[in-house]
Structure formats: C-alpha cells, structure tokens
C-alpha cells in the first residue's frame, strides 16, 4: 500500500491492469488525472475531437484486442457526450471502462458548473457504475471495475471521480482477489444440460446453428470450437450481424447472415428447422420477426453466459448457461465420448439448396464501363481487392452496413466491427481509429455512408495527428439511404428530410486535413480506384458515387414473419416508380 494522490492512483491502477491506451478529451474536472498521465508515457493517450468518438474508438480497440477500451472525459457535457457510446457498448457487449470527472464532493447537488448526475444518467446503460467519494477506494474500485467489464457478458463500467478526490492524498491498494462480492457469472456449463443438448443434436433431422456476437466475445478458441462442432454434426450454420467471422463465409455449410436483411436460405432454414442451436445470440427482434411465427416446429438449445437472456424472448428447451467457448468444447467432448456420428442430412441440404437457388443476393446492374455503380458491386469489388490482406472492416449504420454484411466475406473473428444493437450512426469511423491504434500494421477500412460519416467526421483531425493509415470508403448515394428506403416502401415515397443536401466535397475535405482524397464515378473506374486507395500510404477517403435509389434486399418488413421476405422489387406493393424498381 502506497500513499499518493487520487489522480496518481487512477493512473497507477491503469498501469497495473496493463492498459496501454486511453481515448479521451481533457476538461477542468479531470485535469488532475491528465496531469498524472503526463508522467506515465507508457500509457498512450489518444486525443479525440469529441467524447462520443472516444467511446467508439475504445470499442474498436476492445473488439480487435479482446481487452477493455479505456475512456477519460470530463464532467457534465464530457460525460453526457459519452452516453451514446456507453449504451452502444452495453447492447453489443463490448468491455469498456469510462472514467469521468465530477465536480468536488462539496458541490455535488448544487448545479455547479459542468455538474450532472453521471451515475444516475448512466445507471441504465452500464453493467455497473461508481461515484468514488473516498480516495482510498480508488484502487479497489478500478480493479473491480475491470473485473466486471470483462467477466460474464462483457460491457461498459463508468467510474465517476470528483475533482477533490483526484487531488486528495490517500492509500493506493490492490485487492488480494479481484472479484465482485455479488457478481460471479457462471462460466462452466452444467454437465446435465450439455448431455441433454447432445442428444437433441444427435437426433435432429433438420438442425441449424444460430450464432451471435457471444462467440466472438468468447475469443478465437470459441470460433475454432464452433467450426469443429459444425464439422462433426454436418449441420448448416447462420449468424447474426454481430457474429460474422466466427465461421468462414466460404464454407459450404455457411448460409449467410440471417434476420431482417439476411439471406432467404438462412431465414427459411431457421423457420423449417426441427432444432436450433443458439450460441451467444439473444433472439432479438431483427432475427425473429413476428414472434408467434418464429421457428414454430423447432426445439431450441440456447447457450449464453447471460442468465437474463435465456427465455427472455423465445422459450427454449435446453438452457446451457456458461461461456460460449467452454460450452462448445463440452459439446464436442460429449459428442465424441458418446461416439456420435453425423446423421445423413441429405434431404435437409436438398431443401436448403432449393432456397439457395433463389440467389437472393443477386442484383441488377449494367456492365459497361460508363455505367453507374451499384453499391453491392462496390462492396464485392472491395472484398475481392482485399481478400488476401486480412483487413479489419468497420461500418457506419444504414444501407451500406447491410450491403457490407451481405457481400463482404469474413473468415476469422474480430475483423468485422459494426454497431448492431443500438445502430449508432457515427460509430464506424472512430471505431476504425481505435482498431488502427490497436493494430497499427493492419489494413483498416471504414465502409461508410455519406450521411453517417458526417456524424463524427471531425475525427479526421485525430487520424492526421496520429498519422493513422485509415481508409474510408464512402458509398455515396446522396440520401440517408435506409431512411429513404423505409419511406419509399411504407410511407408512399414521402421523402421527409432524408435527402443529404449540401454535402461537402469529400476530396477537398480530405486534402484540407492532409489526407488523400479520391472520387470514383463509374463502374469502369471502380477496381482501379480501389487499388489506388490500397496502394496509397496514409489515410485515404474514397468518394464512391453509387446508384442513388438502390434498395437493400432481401428484407423482412417490420412486424412480418421471418419468412415473409421481400426478395426483389416485384415483391413490393405500393407506389414505387419504374426508375426505383429498376435500381433496387
């Protein structure tokens, strides 16, 4: 135990916990911690241009490293600006520690300058939060916070530290055992549940694996175990948006993403299955569609580390509570111990091949060099150009996000960073910053829409300051594309405030920040333009002009069953004009 100031305790705890990077923005209520950081060069501080961007950058860092991202912001608006990213991390199960400054304890409750009730505001968007009133508690709380953020279902933890607590001298101590007195998530699965699950899998005639972000969060060994179990059983596999990469997209057993903009074959297979093995997924509304029509003939096995997720939305037959990786290992061991062999699933696969024959991800396009670029083609061209370079792909939120999920193939985990649960516009670019900081030698590309990108476009300054080689590939259709699509399909094409008027010249903007800016206008320029982006050192923005009225299909309309899919424009009823139908 050592005497030091509260601010020094904070930084010492970060050092002891192995933190090498902090994303933040200074302000009066957190200056003592910034002063302490000045004397600890082993911790790299990344100065963002907005506190929301700090949280998304920390998410990006966490998702490619598996370690919690750390954020440092001031009181009042610093904390409130971080709330969106904190909520995003909660819904997508991303480990994050957010250190916020607070007014001195003597001023709490007086509406002091830059005061807000940070603990109250973040109570429902964190796994846990703290208001530290005693400097002697800083060491134990920081270590406990890291435990909570990283154990069980990962998530964000906020630590609110009044300024006088940062200045006060106290005793820094580290608990002998790092754990929370009441939070002790179950990691090892129950053997009886594993045995019951194995018998259901062995007996199933139409099984399907439904996997989610929990497999990614459980680490690379969990993804490897998933691949082994799928191979042993011979069953098809699908995934949520957050689970992409846990299973290779070029494997014949892969059916593609499922859900609202998933493939026809994955949604139909879920509906017709007699057994669903859900691993690290939570049966959210984007997957199930209308609940009373979801997978009516299937028994369900649900593997999840979060007890509250099981039976929350869809009743299941076998609940396996525990870490996804350890549960998959246990299933493999039980399968082999019992001597099970894969059933003949020939009839099941013939039905799946019939659904695949619909070729639901095909899209119309003209092939001549002067033709406009379909957004799907732009994503496919980007995938082909980067296939051998193992890129990390981030996205903003909207049509471009779904096109990227549909047409960019992932063969390994932690290469796909997107906002799933909260659907946060402005996520992708700062997440790319965090990923590039964590993996400076990797190719990091943010696939963006021109509307979403502008939510946190100020982070171009951060990229310039730290000389990060981030690439931004904009699918520019001059609309808030997903908003326009919904307005077209459900609001009789009343495009209320969804046109992105007064767009910046992205090429000139890039040059203003010291980046390289490029524009791609026609199909004939696409492949060469992408290659130029990849060959150009340093940060690059590519303004890729794509078809303005292209829509993202397949699509399950809101409130419909997960089999009621719109596959093509001819499936749409309503007032779509001929020009729009020709492009969707």
N, C-alpha and C positions, 0 to 999 in steps of 0.2 A: 504494500500500500504506500502511495506516494502523494505528498501534498502538491497541488498545482491549481491553477485557475480552472474554472468550469470549461472555458473555451479550449484550454490545453487538454483537458480530459477528453473532450469530444474528438479532437484530432488524434490523441494517443490511442483512443479506442478504435478509430478507423485504421490506424497503423496496425494495431494488434490483431484486427479482424481481417487483415490482408487487403484492404481497399487500396487500389492504385489510381482510381479516377473518381473525381467528383464533378458533377454538372451543376452549375449554379449561376447566380446573379446577386451581387452584393447589395446591401442596404443597411440603414442605420442600426436596426435591431439585431443584426447578425455580424457586425463589423469585428467584435472580439474574436469570433471564430475565424474570420478571414485573416485577421492579424496572426492568429496561431498557425494557420495554414502557410503563411509566409515563411515560417521557419521549418517547414516539413516538405522539402522539394520532392520527396519520394512519392507524394500524392500529387497527381497531375490534376489541376483544376481547369475545366473547360468552360470558358465564359460564353454562355449563350446570349441571345438577344431578347429572349422572352422566357418567363418561367415555365410556361406550358411546354415550350421546346425542351427545356431542361428535363422535364419528366419523360417526354417521349424519347429523348436521346438516351436517358437512363434505361428505358425499356429496351431500346435497340441493343444497348450494351449488354443488358442482362440476358437477352434472348440468344445472343451468339456466344456468350461465355458460360452461361449457367450460373453466374454469380450475381448477387443483387446489385442493381444500379443504385447509386447514391446521389441525392439531390440536396442542394443547400440554397435556401431562399430566405428572404427577409419576411418580416411580419406583414400583416394587413394585405395589401394587393399582391405582395410576393407569394403569400400562401394561397390566396384565392385564385391567382392565375395558375397555380399548380393543380387545382382541384380536378380539372378535366383529365390530365394525365394520370392522376392518382386513381380516379374512377376507371379509366381505361385499363390500368394495370390490375385493378381488382377483378374486373369482368373477364380479363384474359389470363388471369392467374400468373402475373409477372412479379417476381420478387423485387422489391424496391424499398429503400429507406429514404424518407424525406425529412430533412432537418429544417425546421422553420424557426426563425427568430420570433420573439414575442416582447411586448413592452415589459418594463420592470414589474415585478410582482406587486409593488405598491400602487401601480397604476391600472392593474387589471380590473376591468369593470367600470372604468371612468370615461370610456370613449376617448381614450388618449390618441394622440397622433399615430396613425397606422396601426391601430389596435383592431383586431377582430377575434371572434371566438373560434380559433382554429380547430381546437379539439371538438367543439360542437359541430362545426361545418363539416369536418372530415369523419365524424363518427360512423356514418353510414356508407362511406366509400373507402374504408380501410379495413384490413384484418384487425388492426388494433392501433390505438394512438395513446400518446402520453403528454401530459403537461408536467414538466420537471420543475419542482419548486425548491429542491434541495440539491446543491452541487454534489454532495456525497452520493446521490442516487444516479448520477450521470453514467458512471462506468457500468454498473449492473444493468441499467435500463438499455443502454446501447447494445450490450452483448445479448440481452434478452430479445431486443427488437430484431436483431439479425436472425436469431433462432426462429422467431415467429414468422418472419418474412420468407424463410427458406424451408421450413418444415411443414409437412402436410401439404395441403393445396397452397402453392406459393401466392404471395400477394404483397400489397404495399403496407408499410407501417410508418406513421407520422410521429415525430418527436418534436414537440413544441417547447422551446427553451427561452425563458425570459432573459432579457439582457443582463439584469443584475446577477442572475445565476451563472451566466457566462463569465462575468467579471470576478465573482466571489471565489475565494480560495477554499478548497475542500480536499478531501482524501479520495484519490483515484484507486479503485479496487476492481478486480475481476472475479466474478463468482467462481467457486470451485467447480460447479457443474452448470453448464449453460443450458437451461431449460426453463420453461414457464411452469408455475406451480399447478396450473389447471389445464394448460393446452398441451396435450400429449397425443398427437394423432397416431392412429393405428397404421403401421407400415407393413407388417407381415400379414398376409391373408389367412383367413381361417381355413384349416385343412378340410373341414367338412364341406364348406362352400366350394372349395376347389374340386373336391371329389364329385359333388353333385353337378358342377358345371361341366366337368369332363364327360360324364355320362350323357348329358344332354348333347354335347358337341358330337360325340361318337354316334349317337342315334339319329342325328338330324339328316334329313334328305335335301333340305334347301337352306343351308346355313349361310350367314354372311357376317363378316366382321365390320363393325361400325366404330371407327376410331376417331379420336379427337386430340386436342392440344395436350391432354394429360400424358399421352405417350411421349410427346416432345419434351415436356417438363420433367419427365422421369429420367431423362438422359439418353445418350446414344445406345447404351446397353439395352434399354427398353425397346428401341426401334429394332435392334438386331433380334431380340427375342420375338417381337411381333412377326418379323419376316420368317423366322424359323417355325413358329406355330402355324402360320398360314401355309407354309410349305408342307408341314406334317398333315394338316387336315385337308388340303386341296380346296379350301373354301374361297370364294371371292371376297374382296375387301373394298370398302369405300371409306371416305373420310370427310370430316367437317373442314371448313375453311382453315381452321387453326391447326389441323392435324396434317396438312400437306407436307410431304417429305419424310414422314415416318416410314412410309412404304414406297418403293421406287415406282415412278409413274410409267416406266416402260415394261413392267412385269405384266404378263398376260392376265394375271388374277386381279389386277387393278381395274376398277370400274370407273374411276374418276371421282371427283367431288360429288357429294350429294346435297340435297336441300334446294332452296329457292332458285338458285342458278346452277344447280348441279346437273349431272347428266341424266338422260332418260333411263339408261340401263341401271344406274345406281338407285334411283328412286323407285323404279319398278321392282328391282330385286329386293329392296327393303320391304316393299308392300307385299310381295308374294312369298317372302321367306317363311320357313317354319321355325327358324331360330336366329335371333340377333345376338351377337356377342359384342356388347358395347364396352369399349376400353378407353377410359379417360375422356369420355364425351358425356354431355349432360342433357340430351334430348331437348334442345332449345327449339323455339318456335320456327326458326328458319329451316330446321331439319324436318320437324314433324308435320308442318302444315296443320290442317284441321285435326285436332287430337282424336276425335271419335272415329276418324278414318285411317289412323296411322297404324300400319302393320297389324291388321286385325287377326291374322292367323299365326302370328309368331309368338313363341316363347322368348323370353328375354333374360339374358345374363348381363348384369351391369357391374363392371369393375371400376371403382373410383376410390380415391383417397379421401374424398369429402363426403362424410356421412350424410350431410344435408342434401346432397344432390341425388341420392338414391331414393326412388319412389316419390320424388318431388313433383315430377310432371307426368311420367309414364310408370305405371306399376310394373314391377319386374318379378320374375320367377325365382331367380337366384341372385343375391347380392353378395359381391365379393369386395369387402372393404379393405383397402390397402394400397400400397404403392403399385403403380401400373407395371413397372418393370419386374418387381418381385412376384406379382400375381401371374404375369406371363411366364416367368421362369417356373413357378409352381405348376402351372397348367402343362407346360412342356414335360416336366418331370413326371407328373401324374399320368400323362398320355403314354409316355414311354414305359413307365412302371406297369401299367395295365396291359401293355402290348397292343394298344390300339393301332389300327391301320386306317388310312384314309378310305372313306366309302367311295363307291362308284357314284360320282355326282354328274355323270354324263347327261342325264335328262335335264338337270338343273342348268348346266352350262349351255345346253342347246337353247333353252329358253332365254338365257342371258344373251347369247349370240344373236337371237332374234331381235331383242331390244337394241343391241349394238348396231344392228343393220339399219336402224333409223338414222344413223350418223348425225346425231343431234347437234354436234358442234360444227357442222359444215356451215358455210356462209357464202352468200353470192358476192362475186367480185368480177370486175373486168381485168383482163390480163395485160393489156397494152401498157407500155411504159408511161404514157401520159395520163393514165387513169388515176383517180383519187385513191387514196389508201384506205382500205378497210381496217379498222382498229384491231380486229382479230389477226389480220395478216401482219400488222406491225409487231404484235406480241410474238407471233410464231417466228418471224424473222429475227427478232431479238434473241429468242430462245436458241435458234439454230446457230446464230453467230457466237453465242457464249457457251454452248453445250460443253466444250472441253475445258472451260475455265473455272468451273465450280463457283459461280457467282453467288453473292448474297443479294436477294431481291427484297426491297421494301415497296410498299404501295401506300398511296393515299386511299381515299374511300370514294366509291362510286362505280360507274360502269367499268372504268379502266381496271379497277381492283378485281372485278369478276372476270373480265376478259383475261387478265393475268393468271388468275386461279385456274381458268379453263384451259388455256393454251400454252402456259409455260410449265414445262415438266420439271419435277423435283425428285431427286434420287436419294437425298440424305436429309436428315433433320437440321434445323437451325439455319436454313438457307432462305426461309420464307417468313418475312416479318410484316404483319398486317394487323389492322385493328378490327377484330371480329365482333366482340360483344357490344362495345359502345359505338362502333362505327364512326371513328373520330376523323373528320376531315382535318388535315394539318398534321396527321401522325407520321406519314411516310418519310418526309424529308428529314426532320430531326432524328427519327429512328435510324435513318441511313447514316447520319452524323455519328450517332452513338456506336453503330456497328463498325463504321470505318475507324473510329478511335480504338475500339477493341481489337480490330483485325486490320492493322494499317497496310498489310501487304495483299489484302484480298480485293477483288473486284466487287464493288458495292454499287448497285444501280437502284434508284428510286423510280418506279413506274408511276407517273402522276397524271392527274387531270389538271387542266389549266385553272380550274376553279379551286380545287383542294390545295394545290401548290401555294396559292396566294395566302392561305391561312397562316403559314409560318415561313413565308418566303424571305423574311428578314435574316434567317439563318444562313443565307448566302455569305453574310459577313463572318459568321463563325467558321465556315468552311475556308474562307480566304485567310482568316487569321491563323488557323492551324494547318494550312496548306494540305487539306484533305483531298484526295483524288475522287471524290464522289461524282457519280454520273446521274443526271436527271433526264429521264426520257418521258417527255410530255406527249400524251395522246390528246391533242388539242382539237376539240370539236366545237369550241366556242359556246358550249352550253354547260350548265350543271346537268350532265347527261342523265344520271339516274332520276333526278327530279323531273326532267323533261319527259323521260320515258314513262314515268308513272302518270304525269299529266296527260300524255297522249293516250294511254291505254285506259285510264279510269276517270279522267276529267274532261273528256271530249276535246282534247287538244287545246285547252285553255292554258297557255304557257305563261302563267303568272310569275314574273320575276325569276325565271330560270335561265334567261339568256345572259351570257357573260359579256356584257357590253364594256367598252373602254378597256380592253385587255392591254397589258404592256407589250412592248416589243421585247420578247424574251431574249433575243440575240443581243440587242443593245444593253439590256439589263445585265446579262452575263458579263459583257465587256466592262460595264461600269464597276462590277465587283472584282474584275481581274480574272474572270473565268473565260473559257472558250464557249462561244455561242454558235449554234448551227440551226438551220431550218431545212426540213425535208418536206417537199410539197407533193411529189408524185410517186407512183409505185416504182418507176424506173430509178428513182433516187434512193429508195429505201435501203437496200442491202449495202450499198457503198457508203451511205450516210452513217449507218450503224457501225460499220467497220472503222470509219474515220473517228467516230466517238470513242471506240475501244482503243484505237491506236494513239489517241491524243493524251499526253500526260496531263495530270492535274484535273481540276473539276471542269465538267462539261455540262451544258444544258442543250438538249436537242428538242427543238420545237417541231414535232412531227404532226403535220396537219392531216387529220383523218376525216372520213365521211361524217358530216355534221349530224345526220339523222339516223345513224345506225343504232339499233337497239340491241340489248343484251338478252339473248335467248340461249338455251331454254330458260323458262321462267315459270314458277308456280305463283299464281296470283294470290294476293293476301287473302287469308281466310279460306282458301281452297284446300282440298286434299292433296297429299304429296304425289298423287298420281295424275292430278288434273294439270298437266303441264302444257304451256304454250311452247311449241317447238319451232314454229316458223310463222311468218306474217299471216299466212292463210288461216291460221288458228285463231286470229284476233278478230273479235267483233267490235264494232264501234265505228268511229269516224276517221280512221287513218286514211290519209290521202294516198294516191298512187305513188307519189315520189317517196313518201316514207316507207311504204310497203316494199318498194324496190330496194331499199337500203337496209332493212332490218333482217 
